[in-house]
Amino acid sequence: MNEAFLKLLQEFSKSYASLDTFSIMVAMIAGTVSSIAMYIIYELLYSRKNEGSQINRAFMLMGPAITALFIAIQFSLPLSLGLLGALSFVRYRTPVKDAEESSYVLVIVALSVCAATFNYLIGLVLIVLVIAGVLARRLLLDPHLGGVMTGQILIVGSGIDGNAISDALGKTLDRAKLVGVAEQDGVSRLHFSFNARNLDNLAAIAQEIERMQGVSRVNVMTTASE
């Protein structure tokens, strides 16, 4: 058993020794270039980058680091097992809440692994597919299936005509409906939920409601669903 294990370690050592310096440099450069490409793709195609965690600032460090890591461990079984134990103690504190932003990190890891294992064609195909997928979603799918804002409108005033407000909202906003009414000391509060395609329509309808008789305040809260 021990002899078989030692023989296996020797085979890994021979494989690692056969890896020349030029190949390592090319792999590191490929990992760095792919991380720069993903940084540019993030800046150009990630529509919510101003709201995200700005994880793209770490791309140019993540790419070379992950590439070097996988080059170092891919020919060594002890290092691979040791890495699993080391990572179990690591806790990442930067919150990455958006699913799309998390996917960019996954792509960086995949590209770095492709570079470290010298599968450059797979990495190139992955970058092309990422660009094509994001563009297809932004140009073809979002206009029809996504890019809809969901939100709530709170209208406060006295002597408010609820029917007129419902009609005005229904002309501009999708699925506008009254979800709550409250009255206290002669002041009415109407609570509506809605869907909207863009901010221009929402701003126009809010201004129209503010001009209605009896309305003293209009509060709008929106959440973009990508």
Order of alpha helices (4+ residues) and beta strands (2+ residues): alpha-alpha-alpha-alpha-alpha-alpha-beta-alpha-beta-beta-alpha-beta
